[in-house]
């Protein structure tokens, strides 16, 4: 689950970088606009993945804790 969340978060960050620098929304361009159902699903998944990634900040590294 962590890997999928990180991949989606990376996709979202690349998309936001493109929006910020070039005013180009790659997800909307690929899937037919921001209002398209598939685009909204992807935006929602990216948002949920970002929330999941917040939990990574508060987890302890088990490799360090175990001898």
trRosetta pair geometry for C-beta under 8 A, 3 or more apart (Angstrom, degrees):
i j d omega theta_ij theta_ji phi_ij phi_ji
1 4 5.9 -56 -150 38 34 110
1 5 6.2 34 153 -19 67 109
1 52 7.0 -119 152 -172 102 144
2 5 5.7 -59 -149 39 30 112
2 6 6.3 29 155 -19 66 107
2 52 7.6 -161 -110 146 51 114
2 56 6.6 107 -141 -87 111 114
3 6 5.8 -55 -147 37 30 110
3 7 6.4 31 154 -20 64 105
4 7 5.7 -54 -149 35 31 111
4 8 6.4 27 155 -13 65 107
4 49 7.2 -120 125 -116 73 116
5 8 5.9 -58 -148 41 30 108
5 9 6.2 31 154 -20 65 108
5 48 8.0 -103 -121 117 95 73
5 49 4.1 172 -147 -152 66 83
5 50 8.0 -174 -175 -43 94 21
5 52 4.1 -107 -128 91 147 131
5 53 5.4 -179 144 -58 116 82
6 9 5.5 -54 -143 38 32 113
6 10 6.3 35 155 -21 64 103
6 49 7.6 -145 -31 178 17 114
6 53 6.4 115 -86 -101 62 114
7 10 5.7 -54 -151 34 30 112
7 11 6.5 33 150 -19 63 103
7 49 7.8 -89 66 -157 58 151
8 11 5.5 -49 -148 34 35 114
8 12 6.4 37 152 -18 65 105
8 45 5.7 -110 -146 136 144 94
8 46 5.1 -157 167 -106 97 58
8 48 8.0 -9 119 72 153 77
8 49 3.5 169 86 -38 125 172
8 50 7.9 -109 111 -37 99 65
9 12 5.6 -53 -149 38 33 113
9 13 6.3 32 154 -19 65 105
9 46 6.9 134 -92 -159 38 75
9 49 5.0 -144 -50 127 78 111
9 50 5.3 126 -110 -85 98 65
9 53 5.1 34 -66 -38 156 152
10 13 5.7 -54 -144 37 32 109
10 14 6.4 33 156 -19 65 104
11 14 5.9 -55 -149 36 29 110
11 15 6.3 29 152 -19 64 108
11 27 8.0 87 156 -73 105 111
11 46 6.3 -115 86 -105 100 115
12 15 5.6 -56 -147 37 31 112
12 16 6.2 27 157 -15 67 106
12 46 3.7 135 -73 -171 121 127
12 47 7.7 142 -113 -56 152 45
12 49 7.1 173 -10 70 133 120
12 50 6.5 -72 71 -56 162 113
13 16 5.7 -52 -142 40 33 108
13 17 6.2 40 154 -24 64 104
14 17 5.6 -52 -149 34 30 115
14 18 6.6 31 152 -18 63 103
14 26 7.3 -25 120 29 96 149
15 18 5.8 -55 -154 35 31 111
15 19 6.5 31 149 -18 65 105
15 25 6.6 37 -174 -152 99 62
15 26 5.2 -123 -116 42 82 103
15 27 5.3 9 -127 -18 143 105
15 46 7.6 -46 34 -128 139 167
16 19 5.4 -50 -145 37 37 113
16 20 6.1 36 156 -19 67 107
17 20 5.8 -57 -144 39 29 109
17 21 6.0 8 165 -3 66 113
18 21 6.3 -63 -133 47 25 96
18 22 5.4 -39 -170 43 65 110
18 24 4.8 -71 160 78 104 90
18 25 7.1 146 101 -98 111 24
18 26 5.4 65 63 -26 163 105
19 22 7.5 -64 -99 60 10 67
19 23 6.4 33 -161 -123 50 29
19 24 6.7 -131 -87 62 44 39
19 25 5.4 34 -87 -82 103 72
24 29 6.9 0 -179 -37 87 139
25 28 3.9 35 109 23 121 116
25 29 6.2 158 90 -20 64 87
25 34 6.6 1 123 -71 163 99
26 29 5.5 -57 -144 37 30 114
26 30 6.2 26 160 -17 67 107
27 30 6.1 -57 -146 37 27 106
27 31 6.1 -17 169 18 64 115
27 39 5.5 122 141 -138 99 88
27 42 5.4 -163 -155 101 129 141
27 43 6.9 138 124 -62 158 81
28 31 6.7 -78 -133 56 22 83
28 32 7.5 -90 -174 78 55 25
28 33 5.3 6 -167 -151 95 19
28 34 4.6 -26 -105 -60 126 65
28 36 7.5 144 -139 21 64 109
28 39 5.5 53 -99 -134 58 146
31 36 5.2 -166 133 88 93 143
31 38 4.5 -133 -164 93 132 112
31 39 4.4 170 89 -63 128 85
31 42 6.8 166 -8 3 161 138
32 36 4.1 100 84 -73 98 151
32 38 7.4 75 36 48 106 110
32 39 6.9 -137 62 -29 69 119
33 36 4.9 120 64 -23 78 98
33 39 6.5 -128 92 -1 43 158
34 39 5.7 -141 -139 130 28 146
34 40 7.7 79 167 -67 56 75
34 43 7.9 46 -154 -45 79 145
35 39 7.2 46 51 63 16 129
35 40 7.3 9 -159 -48 28 112
36 39 4.3 86 65 7 92 108
36 40 7.0 -166 89 -8 46 85
37 40 5.8 -58 -150 37 31 109
37 41 6.4 33 152 -21 66 105
38 41 5.5 -50 -148 34 35 114
38 42 6.4 34 153 -18 65 103
39 42 5.7 -55 -149 37 32 109
39 43 6.3 33 152 -18 66 105
40 43 5.6 -50 -144 37 33 112
40 44 6.3 36 154 -20 64 106
41 44 5.7 -56 -150 37 30 112
41 45 6.3 29 153 -18 65 106
42 45 5.7 -53 -145 38 32 110
42 46 6.2 33 155 -19 65 105
43 46 5.8 -55 -147 37 29 111
43 47 6.3 32 153 -20 63 107
44 47 5.6 -55 -149 36 30 113
44 48 6.4 28 154 -15 65 106
45 48 5.8 -54 -145 39 31 109
45 49 6.2 35 153 -22 65 106
46 49 5.6 -52 -146 36 31 114
46 50 6.5 36 152 -23 63 102
47 50 5.7 -51 -152 31 32 113
47 51 6.7 30 151 -15 63 102
48 51 5.6 -53 -152 36 36 111
48 52 6.4 39 149 -21 66 103
49 52 5.4 -51 -148 35 35 115
49 53 6.3 38 152 -24 66 103
50 53 5.6 -51 -148 32 32 114
50 54 7.2 48 149 -31 59 91
51 54 5.7 -37 -163 10 39 117
52 55 6.0 -48 -174 20 45 112
52 56 7.8 53 135 -24 65 94
53 56 5.3 -32 -165 12 54 119
53 57 7.8 63 145 -22 64 89
54 57 5.9 -44 -172 17 46 115
54 58 7.6 19 145 -2 68 106
55 58 6.0 -71 -158 44 45 100
55 59 6.5 53 149 -38 75 103
56 59 5.9 -48 -145 17 36 115
60 64 7.5 -114 168 61 86 109
60 65 5.9 54 141 -42 122 134
61 64 4.4 61 92 9 108 110
61 65 6.9 161 91 -11 58 89
62 65 5.5 -61 -143 42 40 110
62 66 5.9 24 165 -12 75 111
63 66 6.6 -58 -135 41 23 99
